[in-house]
Amino acid sequence: MIKLVCLDRDGTINEDNNYFLGSSSDWKNKVKILPRVVEGIKRLNSMPDTEIFIVTNQSGVALLGNRFEELTEERMHDVNKYILEKLTKEGARIKGYFACPFVDSKYAEKVVERGWNIDPKYIQDEHPDLKPRTGLVEKCAASLGCSLKEVSLYVIGDRCTEVQLALNSGGIGILVAGKKTIELGDVEKVNKLKQDFPSRVFIASDFLQAVKYVK
């Protein structure tokens, strides 16, 4: 059975400093791969029958205004491809990526409260690709000619959303507890999930430790 390992992007693979990567002309200079990520991906690459994808929500595409005018869907794809190329140059191979630019109405309300504007065409409640819904990982499996039932799924990320995505998809969720994870209270949320699913939820201190849970 193929091991399908789906990785979150911002805060898991690369630094996430709340600057909506891709929104500025110098975005390439802001792509900073986090420590031990290359080593961890190489470890996954050494495992037989293992395929790796990035699955990422990219809500910045939905935002309007001067700060966000460069962050189009095309730029979203450019950023993802650049990150994959950057990792490849370091010997860390990722099969591909799937990204979701859509947001739900709850996110849209928060954005408006902050004084930002949002493109209504990207507001779609219950969009199948919006994590923790399973659309993105289903696309990963389908690209390999499989369904989710035919793979052994692992999802690694820095938010409770990724762990919940894994559970919703019948897989194993691994939280990489970074600075933002702790600030937003996601460690506590995942610990609660771990109580209910002790064999399917793990918490790691960094990316390399996270991949050690992939068996």
N, C-alpha and C positions, 0 to 999 in steps of 0.2 A: 504493500500500500504506500502511495506517495505521502510524504510528510509535506504539508503545505504550511509554510511559515509566513504569516502576514504581519508586516511591521508598520506601525504608525510612523509618521515622518517627523513633524516639528516637535521637539522635546524628547524624541526617542533616538532618531538618527542624527539630526542636526540641532543646533542651539535654537531655542525659542525665546526671543526677547520681546515678543509682542509688537514686532514691526511689520507683520503681514508680509512675509518674504515674497518678493516679486513686485512690491508696490513702488519701488524706487528704481531709478536708472542704474544705480550701483549695486543692485541686488546680488550679483555674483560675489562681491566682496563680503557679503553678510552670510554666505553659506559656510558655516563652521561645523564640521563633523565632530560629534561628541567623543570624548575619550572611550576607548575600548570597543567602539562600534565596529571599526574595520576588523579588529581581531575577532570579535564575535561573529561577524558575517563570514569571515574565512573559516571559522569553526563549523558553521552551518554548511558552508560549501563542501567541507570535507565529509559530510554525512551522506551516505548513499540514499538515492531516491528522495532527495529533499529539494523543493523548489521554494524560492523566496520572492515575495512581492511587497511593494509598498501600498498601503491603503490609507488614504488621507482625506479628511474633511477640509475643504478650503473655502471657508465662509467669507474670506476677504474679497473673493470675486463678486459677491453679491452687494458689496458696499459701494456707495456713490460719493462723489466729491473729489476735490483736487488731490487729496492724499492717496486716493485709490484708483485714479483714472488709468494708471498703467497696469493695474492688476486685472487683466482680462482672462478669459478662459485660455486663450493662446499663451499668455505669460505663465499661467498656472502649469500648463504642459511643459513650457520651456524650463521652468524651475525644476520640475520633477525629472526631466531628462538630464539636466545638468548635474543633479545630485547623483543619479545613477552613473553618469560618466565619471564623475569625480571619484566615486567609490571603486569603479572598475579600474581606474588608473592606480589605485592602491591595492589591487588584487582581490577586492571584495565584490563578488558578482551577485547582482539581483536580477531576476528574470524580467520584471516589468513593474508597472504601477497601475493603479486605478484611483481616480480622484473624484470627489463629489463637491461641486460648487454651490449646492442648494442648502438652504437653511429652513428652519421651521418658524412659525409665527411667534413662538416664545422667544427665540433668539432675536427676531426682528424687533420685538417690543423692547428688549434690552438695548438694542442698538439705537433706537429712537430716543430712549431715555438718556443716552449718552450724548445726544445731539448730532448723531450721524444720520445719514440717509441710506436707504436700501432700495435696490432694484426689485420691484414686486415680482418680476418674472422668475426670480430665484427663490421666492418664498413658496415652498411646497411641503405642507405638513404630511408626514408619513411617507416621504420620498424613500423608495426602497434602498437607495445607495447611502442615505445619511446615517452614519454610525450612531447608535449601535444596531441599526437594522442591517440585514445581512447581505444586501445587494452587492457590495464591493467584493466580499470574499466569495460570493457565488460566481462573480465574474472571473476571479482568479482561478477557481476550480474549473470553470467552463473553458478557459483558455488552455487548460491542460487536457481537455477532453473528458473531464470528470464532473460528478456532482459532489456536493459536500459530504454525502454519505459514503463516497468512495475515496476520501482522503482522511488523513490524520491531521487535524487542524490545530495550529497554535497561533495565537495572536499576542503580539508583544507591543506594549505602549505605555505611555506615562500618565494616562488618564483612566478613570473608572470605565469610561465609555468603551475602551478597547477590551477590557476584561468582560464587560457585559456583552459586547459583540461576539466574543469567543463562546460564551455560554449560550447565547441565542442561536449560534451556528453549530452547536454540538461539539465544540472544541475545548481547548485549554487556554485560559487567559493568564498572561504573565505581566504584572505591573512593574515597570522600571521607576522606582520612586525617586524622582528628581526634585529640584527646588519648587517648581510650579505645582507638582503633584501634592507636595506637603502643604503649600500655601493655600491650595484650593480644597483641602480636606479629603482628597481622593484616597489617601492611605486608609483612613477610617472607613470609607465607603467600601473599599475592596476587602478590608478585614471582615466586614459583615458578610460579604459574598463568600469569603473563604470559609466562614462558619457553616454556610449552607452547602458549599461545594468544595470540601477540603481536598479532594483529589484532582480538582480541575482549576483551582485558582492558586497562584503563587505570587510572592512579592520579592523582587530582587533589588539590590542596591545599585546596580549598574547593568549595562547592556550585556556585558560578557557573562555576568552571573545569570542573567535572564536566559541566555541561550543554553545554559547547562541543564535547564529543565526540559529541553527538547530531547526526547528519547526516541 
